[in-house]
Each structure stands twice: as C-alpha cells, then as structure tokens.
Amino acid sequence: MPDTKNYDLQQSSPKKKILLVEDDAHVCSFINKGLSEEHFEVSVAMDGNIGLQMAQASSFSLIILDIMLPSIGGLDLCRMIRAHDNEVPILLLSALGSTENVVIGLDTGADDYLIKPFKFIELMARIRALLRRKHSAKPEVPHEKSIHFGDLSLNDYTKEVTRNGHELSLTSTEYRLLHLLMNHPRRVLSRVEILDEVWGVNFDMSTNVVDVYVNYLRKKLEKSGAPRLIHTVIGMGYVLKENHEN
C-alpha cells in the first residue's frame, strides 16, 4: 500500500490536479489509488487523443504520460502539450530505460522520466520535486535576470542565450544545465549535484544522461570554433571556466 504520509506540498484545499494518461489498467489503477490517497485530484485518460483533449481543456498542476499510448504516443503528446503550455510539469513513464531513451524523452519537453517498474514512493519523490521546482519560481523581473560569463549571456526573463552576440537554440534541459553552470562559474559541479539541480531527483547513476547533455551543450556553445567553456574535471564533474583560467 502506498505511503500516505502527509507530504509538505499537499494542502487540504484546494487539491492539486494531476492528469494521468496511461493505457495499462493495472498501472493506472495503482497510480490513481496512490495519488488519491495522497490527496491529489486525479483525472485519467487511457489513450493519447483523450489525454490531449483533457490537457487542453483544463489546467493541471502536473501531467503524467506513459510513452506507449494508443492513438497518440506519449512523446508526440508531450510535444503537443508543450506547444500550448510551457509551464506545466510533465513526467514520462516508460519501460525503456537506456540513456538514449531518457534523452529522447526529455528532449520532447518533458521535465522528468521514470522507468517502469517503479515503487510508488519513487513516483511521489519525482512528483514532489517537480511541484517544488514549479512553486519555487520567483516573479520575473527583467533587469535582475541577465547572467554573463565571458562572451556568453543568458537572460532568464526572455530565456534567450547568446554567445558573441549570436543567439543559441537550446532545449529546456540544456537551458537549465547552462543556467546552473553560469550561476556557479569556476566551481566544479559533480554529476550528482547536476542531476539534483537540473532534474530535481537522481536518475539511475548507471546512465550517463549528464554527460550526454554536457556534450549537446558543448556542441552548441562551440559552434564555429568558439573556445571551450565547459570543462571536464576527471573523477569530479564539470566546471564553467575559460581556457586561460587554472
């Protein structure tokens, strides 16, 4: 039975609304029962088309999507939801657990990726982390949101990133990773710290999702031969610094 401990993010009124899109009746029942006991208001769709209609018709605190869905697959559904709502946290569920699968899922616009089978306590940890991230966001104040490092600039109000005056197109995950590094220049960040700060929870450390995203980000930052800014510290992690800095 799911742990019914009263978590810090749960409030008696109003209930937080979660949309669950899952076609496996057993998994759907398991998650629905657990979330209801945790005082969430759960809406359920058992195919992608209905899930899309519900996501567009109502406002949710969080959306949980299975990847393998009838009518509209979970990855396409995630992209469609993101096209009209860039704020709602999205958690993908899948039995496909390779690094490549995780990266593909996150690149569709999802905020987190949970591999089946999982324990309900882990699902709750992911949900709490995503809701914490959403509700800890500060009011946007344009003049307080610009970060600069060398020829690299990030505006957290407009979400624009430029290097040497040229705008870079980043995914949401690449953006969060760069934002973290630019907030801690010249400090070595471990993979565990990066996982915790960028994704909110720890993935299975046997995956190399951090290394994959660092490489993605490097390619975009170093386009046209620009000097490297994100450096590997062997056995420790990554650091944002210029080549001439020790």
C-alpha positions in Angstrom: 0.0 0.0 0.0 1.3 3.5 -0.8 2.8 5.5 2.0 0.1 8.0 3.0 2.4 10.3 4.9 1.3 13.9 4.8 3.9 15.4 2.4 4.9 19.1 2.7 3.4 20.0 -0.7 0.0 18.6 -0.1 -2.7 21.0 1.1 -6.2 20.3 2.3 -7.7 22.9 -0.1 -7.6 23.2 -3.0 -6.4 19.8 -4.1 -3.6 19.8 -6.7 -4.9 18.4 -10.0 -2.9 15.7 -11.9 -3.7 14.3 -15.3 -2.7 10.7 -15.7 -2.5 9.3 -19.3 -1.9 5.6 -19.1 -3.4 2.7 -21.0 -2.4 -0.1 -18.7 -5.4 -0.7 -16.5 -3.3 -2.2 -13.6 -0.7 0.6 -13.6 -3.4 3.2 -14.0 -5.3 1.8 -11.0 -2.2 1.6 -8.9 -1.1 5.2 -9.6 -4.7 6.6 -9.3 -5.3 4.9 -6.0 -2.0 6.1 -4.5 -2.3 9.7 -5.7 -5.9 9.9 -4.5 -4.7 8.7 -1.0 -2.1 11.5 -1.2 -5.0 14.0 -1.6 -4.4 14.8 -5.3 -7.4 15.2 -7.6 -6.6 12.7 -10.4 -8.1 12.8 -13.9 -7.4 9.7 -16.0 -7.2 9.2 -19.8 -6.4 5.8 -21.3 -5.4 7.0 -24.8 -3.4 9.9 -26.2 -6.2 11.6 -28.1 -8.4 11.9 -25.0 -5.3 12.9 -22.9 -4.7 15.8 -25.4 -8.3 17.0 -25.2 -8.2 16.9 -21.4 -4.8 18.7 -21.2 -6.1 21.5 -23.5 -9.5 21.8 -21.8 -8.3 22.1 -18.1 -5.5 23.4 -16.0 -3.3 20.8 -14.2 -0.6 21.0 -11.6 1.3 18.1 -13.2 0.8 15.7 -16.1 2.0 12.1 -16.1 2.3 10.4 -19.6 3.0 6.8 -20.5 5.2 6.7 -23.6 3.4 3.8 -25.3 -0.2 5.0 -25.8 -2.9 4.3 -28.4 -4.0 7.0 -30.9 -1.2 9.5 -30.0 2.1 8.2 -28.5 3.4 9.8 -25.3 6.3 11.5 -27.0 4.1 13.2 -29.6 1.6 14.0 -26.9 4.2 15.7 -24.8 5.3 17.8 -27.8 1.6 18.8 -28.4 1.0 19.8 -24.8 4.2 21.8 -24.8 3.1 23.7 -27.9 0.3 25.4 -25.9 1.6 25.1 -22.3 5.3 25.6 -21.5 4.8 25.7 -17.7 3.0 22.5 -16.6 5.5 19.9 -15.3 5.4 16.7 -17.4 6.6 13.3 -16.1 7.1 10.5 -18.6 6.7 6.8 -17.7 8.4 4.1 -19.8 9.8 0.6 -19.7 12.6 1.8 -22.0 15.4 2.8 -19.7 18.5 3.3 -21.8 20.3 6.7 -21.8 19.2 7.3 -25.3 15.5 6.7 -24.4 15.8 9.1 -21.4 17.4 11.8 -23.6 14.8 11.4 -26.3 12.0 11.7 -23.8 13.4 14.8 -22.1 14.1 16.4 -25.5 10.4 16.3 -26.3 9.8 18.8 -23.5 9.3 16.5 -20.5 10.7 17.5 -17.1 11.4 14.0 -15.8 11.5 10.4 -16.9 10.6 7.4 -14.7 11.5 3.9 -15.7 9.0 1.0 -15.2 8.6 -0.9 -12.9 8.9 1.6 -10.1 7.7 1.9 -6.5 5.1 4.4 -5.6 7.4 6.1 -3.1 9.8 6.9 -6.0 6.9 8.3 -8.1 5.9 10.5 -5.2 9.5 11.8 -4.9 9.5 12.7 -8.6 6.2 14.5 -8.2 7.3 16.4 -5.1 10.5 17.5 -6.9 8.6 18.8 -9.9 6.0 20.6 -7.9 8.7 22.2 -5.7 10.5 23.4 -8.8 7.3 24.9 -10.2 6.2 26.7 -7.0 9.7 27.9 -6.1 9.9 30.0 -9.2 10.4 33.7 -8.4 8.4 36.5 -10.0 10.1 37.5 -13.3 12.0 40.9 -13.1 13.8 41.6 -16.4 16.7 43.7 -15.0 17.6 41.0 -12.4 17.6 38.1 -14.8 20.7 38.5 -17.0 23.8 36.4 -16.4 27.1 36.9 -18.2 30.3 34.9 -18.5 32.9 35.9 -21.0 31.1 36.3 -24.3 28.2 34.1 -23.1 24.9 35.8 -22.0 21.7 34.3 -20.6 18.5 36.2 -20.0 16.3 34.2 -17.7 13.3 36.6 -18.4 13.3 36.1 -22.1 15.0 32.6 -22.0 17.5 33.8 -24.6 21.1 32.7 -24.7 23.7 34.3 -26.9 27.4 33.8 -27.4 29.4 36.5 -29.0 26.1 38.1 -30.0 24.8 35.1 -31.8 21.6 33.5 -30.4 21.7 29.8 -29.5 18.7 27.5 -29.7 18.6 25.3 -26.6 16.2 22.7 -25.4 14.6 23.2 -21.9 17.0 20.7 -20.3 20.1 22.2 -22.0 18.9 25.7 -20.8 18.6 24.5 -17.2 22.0 22.9 -17.3 23.6 26.1 -18.7 21.7 28.2 -16.2 23.2 26.1 -13.3 26.7 26.3 -14.6 26.5 30.1 -15.2 25.2 30.6 -11.7 28.3 28.7 -10.3 31.2 29.8 -12.6 34.6 28.3 -11.9 33.0 25.8 -9.4 33.3 22.1 -10.1 29.8 20.6 -10.0 29.5 16.8 -9.6 27.2 14.7 -11.7 25.1 14.1 -8.6 24.7 17.8 -8.0 23.8 18.4 -11.6 21.2 15.6 -11.6 19.7 17.0 -8.4 19.6 20.7 -9.6 18.6 20.2 -13.2 16.2 17.3 -12.9 15.3 17.6 -9.3 16.0 13.9 -8.4 18.6 11.3 -9.0 18.4 9.1 -12.1 20.0 5.7 -12.0 23.7 6.6 -11.9 24.5 3.8 -14.3 23.1 6.1 -17.0 25.3 8.9 -18.5 22.5 11.4 -19.1 24.6 14.3 -17.6 27.5 13.5 -19.9 25.1 13.3 -22.9 23.6 16.7 -22.2 27.0 18.3 -21.5 28.1 17.2 -24.9 25.0 18.5 -26.5 25.5 21.9 -24.9 29.2 22.0 -25.8 28.4 21.4 -29.5 26.1 24.4 -29.5 28.4 26.7 -27.4 31.5 25.8 -29.5 29.8 26.2 -32.9 32.0 27.9 -35.5 35.1 27.1 -33.5 34.4 29.1 -30.3 36.7 28.2 -27.3 35.5 25.6 -24.9 33.8 26.9 -21.7 32.5 23.7 -20.1 35.5 21.6 -18.9 35.6 18.1 -17.6 37.3 17.5 -14.2 38.1 13.8 -14.3 36.6 11.9 -11.4 34.8 15.0 -10.1 32.4 16.6 -12.6 32.2 19.7 -14.8 33.2 23.3 -14.5 32.4 26.5 -16.4 35.6 28.4 -17.0 37.7 30.0 -19.8 40.7 28.2 -21.2 43.3 30.5 -19.7 41.9 30.0 -16.1 43.6 27.5 -13.9 
